[in-house]
Amino acid sequence: MNTNCGSRWPRLSSRWLAVVAALLAAIWVAAPSASASTGTHATSAARPSSSGVHMAGDSVGAGWLALTGGSSYYDGAGCVSNSTCYVAGSTSDATQYSGVVWKTTDGGSDWSKVVSAPSVFFDDMSCTAANLCVAVGGGAKMAGSSSYAGSIWASDGGSGWSEASLPAGLDVVGWVGCAPTGACFATTVTGTAIRSTDGGNTWTKLSVPTSNDGQPILLNAPSFVDDNDGYYVGTTTNCGTSGRPACRGVVLHTSDGGSTWSWENTPSSMAGLGNIACSSASDCIAVGSTGPKAAAYFTRDGGSTWHASPLPFGLANANGVACGDAANCYIVGQNDAENRGGGTVIFATTNGGTSWKVQPVTGPADGLVDIACPSASVCVAAGYSPNNGSIEVTDNAGVSPQGYWFTASDGGVFGFNAPFQGSTGGVALAKPIVGMALDRATGGYWLAATDGGVFNFDAPFYGSAGGAPLAKPVVGMAATSNGLGYYLVASDGGVFNYGDAKFQGSTGGVHLARPIIGMAIDSLTGGYWLAASDGGIFAYNAPFYGSTGGIALQKPIVAMLADPATGGYWLVASDGGVFAFNAPFYGSTGGIALNKPIVAAQATPDGLGYWLIASDGGVFAYGDAKFLGSTGNIALHEPIVGAASRS
């Protein structure tokens, strides 16, 4: 649901309507299996059980890891410590819906259901270090009305959950925020503010302003740093159409627990706001949307001034925001229609909102709705994937460990701090392997042959061009950011898309000065670039930052890689020369006498470095890239032709 000026209501509407629509849907979705002829697939994703769910594989400590299952939707997240967290949402079967709360006590590896409340749905939750958790949402329809009544459930340490006493006639409660000192504040979807001072058991209405400069307002989420000092964010209403003022965001502040309120000095261009997180009385980040794009703002002086906080392109809805401290904050939401790489987005800042980076996520979620961070490096995010809830957890600030694989032309695979999942080294191939891509959902990988054959290892098989007559051979492969699809690209620039990979253009019908040698995915738009051996770049739903097409190169371009930090890209020549476009230059082997030519390159997960890989498996690390091993001193049966890295 959106307000009439575009600020997203992340807690109810689409989630609740989908819960009702899902009454006949299955609760659990089985993991996809691989094609037996092209590899094996043994998923490391979480699997449901009768007593709970378990995240297997690497567990935590590897960036963001996904757990899927257990609920139609998870709409709220809260943590009382780095190890103990909760998610709240709604599940349904053919006859009724229920509000559910799941709990972990080991940082997100194992979860157990602690609440199943019939005829209730949960839209948000908040927990404090004092072992207080509150889940809010709605229940049965109110008498004589089509609206649903509000419902709040509270727990002291999770040992016993009970439904709270609410003011009469209260509708669905969409947002809640509890202060570390114990007081809780909430808002209904129609903007009524309420407060509890007894652990969430009883609630009273607050008297808050209903208009700002003559414009009606709708309050959304609260954030309080103690029992007295806190904020509500919202948006003006009855605005944005002909003859009416422009819609804008509003911020209310109280220093006495809600007895009196003051308007914060916000920019007139501020977007409608849906959520806010304050790490202290001085430091807050608020999120919302303006038109089709998400927006974020930060204050470092207690709300006296608010600054726009530029977000990377690609986020339509900034649903949740959380801060582990004043510097380290996270935003979760959904991609916009132009981002073809999947629904889930996590942005992170390490400077209090001055700048943000996209963080790689592992799960197939359609979007994330809420996030809780008990510390700077530990977070739990809640959302939804098809017919399931989805949880993303991290205990290292979302930073993935470094690691890489090489593949040889016979499909032999060599992993360095990266798990070996299989190879075609002992298989008689019709055509040689030319490329490799990581499946970010499973941690497995795909190999691609020149005839378009695809071999999957702990990764789903989505299709191949192995049986199709190709005008030119396949020369590269790239996977979508959520692992639900991949592309093959031929030397004439023909693009073949599989799974959720969207065809966005090709040079298949264009006369090229030099052949295409590879492609890269733009994680911010979901588009892609094709690179030719002369460094010519062909951009499809991705920004063009430059090329070496007009430069006399000493050696041809052999690899292209996207910079996940800036959204730019690097081109790499066979002599190890590196050409940076909207991306920092960290070094090259352009002036080094190489034993064998460079054939592949990979970026580190944070985009602050890269590896260059030679055909003998020699590795050259630059920036923050760590040297983790090579095959430079091994007699290979066939040369290295491709690489992939953990992200």
N, C-alpha and C positions, 0 to 999 in steps of 0.2 A: 504494500500500500504506500502511496506517496501523498504527501500534502500537496496543496495546489500550487506550491512554489518549488517543488522538486525535492524537498528534504525527505529522505527515505525513512519509513517506519519499518525497521528491520525485524520487529518482534512478533507481529501478528500476521495480518492479511494473507500474503501468499503462502506463508508457512501453515497457517490455520486452514485456509481453504484447501490446501494440498493434503492436509491430514484427513479432512473429510473425504476428499476425492480418492484417498488411498485406502478407504475402508475395505476394498476388495483386493488390495495389492498384497503381495507377499512381503513379510518383514525382512527376510534375509535374501541376499543375492549371492549366488555361488560365484567364486572366482573363476575367470575364464581359463580354459585349458588350452595347451599348445597343440599345434598340429604334430602328430606323432612322426610325420615324415621329415619335419624340419627342426626338431629339437625337443627338449623337455621343458616342462613348466612346473615348478613347485613353489607356489606363492609364499612369500614371507609376510603377507598382510595378515591383519588380525582375523581370527575366525570366531564365530559365536559358539557359545555352549549353553547348556541349561542353567548354569550357575553364574555365568559371566562371560566376559570376552577377554582374549589375551592377544597382545601384540608380540609376535614372535620375531625371529630374525635378529637384526642388529640391536633390537630394543632401542632405548634412547641413547643419545650421544652422537647422533649422525645427522645433525641438522633438524629438519622437521620430518617426523614419521607419522604415518596415517593409520588410524583405526577406523574401520567401517562396519556398521551393523548395530543392532540393538534398539533402534528407534527410527520412526519415519523421519524425524527431524530432531536435531539438538539446537536449541535456541539460546541457551545460556551457559556460561562457564564461570566457575569461582574456585579459588584456592585458599586454603588456610595455612599452607606451608609449601615448601618446594616439593614435598612428597605426597601431600594429601590435597586432592582436587576433586571437583564435582562438575558434571554437566547435567543440564536439565532440558527436557524436550517433551515430545508427544509421540505416542505410538498408537496403532490402531489395528483392529482385525475387522472381520465382516460385520460385527455387531456393535462395537463400542470403541471409543477412544479413551486413552488414559495418559495422564501426566506421569513422566518417569524421571527419576534422578539416578545417575550412576556415579560411583565413587571409586577413586584409586588411592591407594596408600603407598605406592611404590613409584611415584613420579610419572605414571601413565602407561606402564607396561600391562598391568592387569586392572580390570574394572569389574565391579559387581553392582547389581541393581539394588538400591536401598529404598526407593519409593516407587510404587505403582498405584496411582490414585485414579480410580475409575471416574469417567465423565469430567476429567480435568485436563487442561493443556497448559504447559508452561512456556512462557515467552522470554524470560530473562531470569538471571539469578545473580546473587552477590554473596561473597563469603569474606570473613575477616580473620585476622590472625588470632582472634579470641575464640575460634572454633564456632562462630556463628555463621549459619548459612540460611539464606532466604531465597525461595523460588516463587516467582510471580507469574500469573497468567489469568485464565478464566475457567469457568465451569458451566453449569447449566444455564439455559436462557432465563432471563428475568421474567417474572409473571407479567403478562400483558404486553410483552415487548419482544422484538426480534433480536435484541442485544443480549450478549452473554454477560453473566455476572462475573465480577472479579473474584479471583481466588489467590491466596497467598499461603504458602506452606513454609514453616520455619523449623529449624533444627539446632540444637546445641551440641555441636561436635558430631552430628550425624547419627547419634545413637537412637534418637526418636524424633520422627517428623510428625507434625500436627498442623491442621489447618487453622489459620489465624482468624481472629474476629475483625471484621471490616465494617466501616460505616455503611449504613443502609443505602441501597441503590447504586453502589459503586460498580462501574462497568469494568471491562477487562483491564488488568494492570499490565502495562507493556514494558516498563523499565523499573529497575531497582538499583540502588547503590547504598551500601552499608559503610559507615566510617570505621576505621580501625578501632575506635573507642567504643563502638557498639550501637550507636543510633543508626537507624535505617530510614531511607527516604525513597519514595516510589512515585510513579506517575501512571495514570490511566491513559488509554489510547485517545481519550478525548481531552487530555490535558489537566486532569485533576491531580493535585499534588497531595501526598499523604506522608505521615511520619510515624515511626514506632520507636519508643525508647525502652522497650522491655524485651529485646531479643526477637522482635518480629511477631510477637504473639497478639498484640492489639495495635490498632492503627487509628489515627485521627487525621482529619483533613487540615491542610494548611491554607491560610489565606494568602494568595499570591496575585500579583497584577494580572489582568486579563487583556491589557492592551498596552501598546508602546507608541507614543506619538500619534495616538488616535487609531492605530491599526490593531485589530484583534491579533492575539498570539496563541500559538499552540505549544505547550511545553512538552518536551520529550525527556531525555535522560538526565539524571542527577549525578553529581560526584561530590563527595564530602570528605575532607581530610580529618575532621574530628566531629564531635557531636554538634558543633555550632557553625563551623566555617565550611561553606560549600556553594555549589553552583547548580543551576538548572540551565539547560540549553533548549532552544526551540526555534520556531519560525513564525513570521507574520503570516496571516491568512487573509482571504478576500483581497488578493493582490495579484499583480502580474498581468492582468487583462486590460483591455482598452479602458482608459479613464481611471484606472486604479494605480496606486503606487507600486513600485517594484517590490517583489518579495525579498526578504532578507532574513538573516539569522539574528537571533537575540540571545543574550546571556544575562541571567539573573544571579545576583550574589546575595548571600546572607552571612552575617557573622554572629547571629544569635539563635541559630537553630530553626530559622524560618519565621520568627516573629515579625521581622521587618526585612524588606528587600530593596536592593538598589540595582539599577540598570548599568551594565558594564558598557564602557566606551568602545563599541565595535564598529568596524568599517561599514560604510553604507553599502559596499559591494559584497559584504559577507554573505555566503550562501546559507540557505536554510540548514540548521544544525540538527542532527539526530542523536549524537552521542558525545560524551566528554570523559576525559580521564585526567585527574589531578594527582600528581605525586607529592605535592606540598601546597601550602597556601599560596605560593607564588607561581608555581609551574603547572600549567594545564595545556592539554591539546584537545581541541574540539574538531569533530568531523561532520560532514554533511554532503550535500550535492548542489551543484548549480547547473541547471539544464541536464544534459546527459552525462555529466562528468562529476566525479567525486571531488571534494575539496577538504582541506585541512587548515587549521589555524592554531597558533600557539601564543601563549603569554608567559612572560617570566617576571612579571611585576604584579602578580595578584589580580590580573584582569584589567589593569588601567589601560594597557595597550594590547592589541591583538594583531598578529602578523600573519599574512598568508604564508602557508607552508607548501611549496610546490610539490605535487605528487607526480610520479612517473605516469606517462600516458597509459591508458588501458583499464582504469578502474571506473566503473559506472557507479557503484554503490559502496561507500565506506560505511560498513555496518557497525563494526566494533572497534574500540581503541582501548589500549591498556598500557600502563607505564610501570616498569619494574623499579625505576628511579627517575630522577629528573632528566637524565640524558637518554636512557634506553626505553623506547616506546615502540609499539607495534599497532598497525592498522590491518584489519581483515575485511574482506568484502568479496565482490564478484567482478569479473571482467565485463567489459562492455561488448556490444555486438560486433565490434571490429576486431576484438581479440579472439583469435581462432584457437588459442592454445588451451582452452578449458576454463572452468568457472572460478576456481579458487585463486585468491590473491592474498599475499601477506607482504606488507611493506614494513621495513624496520628503519629506525633512526637511532643513531648513537650520539646525536648532538641536540637533543631536545626538540627536534622538529625542523631544524634549519634545512636539512636535506633528508631524502628517503631513498632506500634501495629496495628493489624487488628481491624477495627471498624465494629460492626454489622450494616447492612443496612436492610431496611424494604421492598424494592421494588423488583419486578420481572425483573429488567432491565437486558439486555444482556451485558451491559458494560457502563462505564462512560468515557466521552471523555475530559471534561474540568471541571475546578473548579475555583471559585472565592471566596476569603475570605476577606471581608472588615475589619475584626477584628479577634482576636485570637479565638473567640468562634462562630462566625457567618460565615457560608459558604453556597454557592449554587453550586451544581454539576449538570452537564448536560450530558445526554447520550441517550440511546435508549433501548427500549424493543420491543417485537414482534409487528410490525405495528404501533408503537407509539414512541413518545418521552418520556423520563423519566427524572425527576428532583428529586434530593435528597437535602433536606434542613436541616440545624441544626442551633440552636441559643444557644447551650450549649456545643460546641466543640465535638459534636458527642457522648456525654456521655449519656447513657440511664438511666432513673430513676430506682431505685431499687423497686422491688415488686415481690411477689410470690403467687402461688396458690398451694393448696393441693387438692388431690382427695382421697376419701375413696373407699373402695371396692364395695360399692353400686353406685359409680359414683357421690356421693355428692361432690360439689366443693366449696372450701373456698378461697376467694381472699383477699390479704392484700396489699394495694396500687397497686392493680391489678384488672381490671374490671371483674365483674362476667358476663359471656356470656351464661351461661346455664349449666345444669347438667343432669345426669340420676338418680338423687336421688329418683325421684318418678316413675321410669320406672322399670317394672319387667324384669330383665336381665336374659338371658339364662346362662351366666357365669359372674363371678365377674370381676370388673375392676382391672387392675394391673399396668397400666402406663399412663403417661400424657406427652404431648409435646406441645410446643408453636409454633404457626404459626407466624413467624417473618414478614410476608407480611401483615397480617391483624390485628395482635394483639390478635387473637382468639386462640383456642386450640383444641386439639384432646384428646380423652380418648380411651384407648385400653383395651379390655377384654381378658381373658385367651384363649377364642376360636378364637381370632383374629378379633373379631368385633371391628369396629372403629366408634366412635361417634364424630361428628364435631360440633363445636360451634363457629360461626363467622370465620369459616375456611372451605376451600373447601374439599369435600369428594373425595379422589383419589382411593379408593378401600379398601378392607379388605380381611381377610382370614376367615371371619365368617362362610362361607358355605363350607369350605374346610376341609377334614379330616386331622388333624394335628397329626404327630407322637408324639409330646410333646406340652405342653401348651405354649402359648405366655407369656413371663415374662417381656417384656420391649418394649419401643417405643422411637424413635428418629426422629426428623425432619431435612430436609436439611436446609442449612443456608438461602436460599431465600424463604422458605415457600411453595415451589412448589412440595413438595413430602415428604414422610416419610418412615421409616422402622419399621417393627415389628421383634422382635427376640424371638425365642423359647428357652426353657431350654436346648435343645440339640444343640443350636447354629445355628439352621436353621434361615435364614434371608429372609424376605419377603419385597420386595420393591415396592413402588407405586408412581405415579406421576413422577417427574424427578429424584427420588432416583435411583441410579445405583447399581445393584448387583455387589459386588466386592469380594465376597467370604464368606464362612461360615464354621462352624464345624459340619454341619448337618450329615456328614458321618464319623466323627472322634469319636473314643472312648474317652470320657472325664473322667478325674479323679473325677471332681465335675461338677455340672450343671452350665450352664450359668445363670447369674442373671440380666444382662443388657448390654447396649451398649452405646457408645458415639461417636459423630462425630468429626473428626479432621477438624477444620475450615480452616486450612492452606492447606490441600491436598484434602479435600472432602472425604477422606477415613473414616474408622471407626475402632473402637476397640470393641471386645467382652470381657466381664469379667466374670470369673467363681467365684463360692462362696469361693474357696480357694485362690482367687486373681490371678489366672492364666490369662494372657492377650493374646488374639489372634488378631493380627494386620493385617488389609487389606487396602493396599494403605495408611497406616498411620505408623509413626515411632514407634518402640518398645523401650520404655524407661526403662522397668523393670517391675517386678511383685512381688507378695508375694506367688507365687506358691510353693516355696521351704521353706517357713517360717511356723512354727507351730503357727497358729493364736489362740488367746483365743476365738474369735468369728468369724463367717463367714462374708465374704464380702457381702454387700447387695446393694451397689450403686457404680457407677463409674461416674465421671464427668470430662469433658475436661477443661483445663485452657486456656481461650481465649487469655491470655497475653503471655504465653510462648510456647503454643502448646503442653505442657505436660498434665498430668492427675493426678487425685487423686482417690484412692480407699478408701471406707468407710465401716467399719465393723459395725455389729449390736450393739456393745457396744460404738460406736462413735469413735473408733480408726481411725485415718486418716493416710494414707500412700501416700506420695508425690513422684512423678516421673517426673523429669524435671519441677517441679512446687514447689513453696514455701509452707512450712508448716506454717499455721496460727493458729493452735490449734485444740483440739479435746476434746471429752468427755470420752476418754478412761479410765480416772481415776475417773470418776464421777458415783455415783450410780443413774442410770436412773429409772424413774417410768415405762417407756416402752422402748422397743428397737428402735434404729434408723432404719428407713426403706427407706429413700430417702435423697438426697443431691442436692444442686444447687449452681452454681458459680455466683458471681456478674457479671454485664456486663463488667467491666474492668478487671476481673480476679484477683483482689487483695483481694478477700475474698470469703467465702462460708457460706452456711447455712446447718446445719444438722437437719433433721426432724424426729421426733419419731412417732410411730404408734398412739399415742394419740394426735398428732398435736403439740407437744412441739417443739419449735424452738431454736436452739443454733447457734448464729452468731459469726463469726470469721473474722479477717482481717478488711476490710472496709465494710463488710456486716452489715446492720442495722437491728435491731430487729423491725419488723413492725407489729407484732401481732402473735397470735397462737390460737389453739383450745385446749391447754393443760388443761384448766379448764372447758371445755365443755363436756357434756356427749354425745359422738358420737354414732350414730346408728351402724356404722361399722368403723373399724380401717382405718387410713390413710395408703395408699399403694404407692402413687406416688406424684410427685411435678413437677412444671415448674416455671421458673422465667422470668421476663421481660429482654429483651436484645436488 
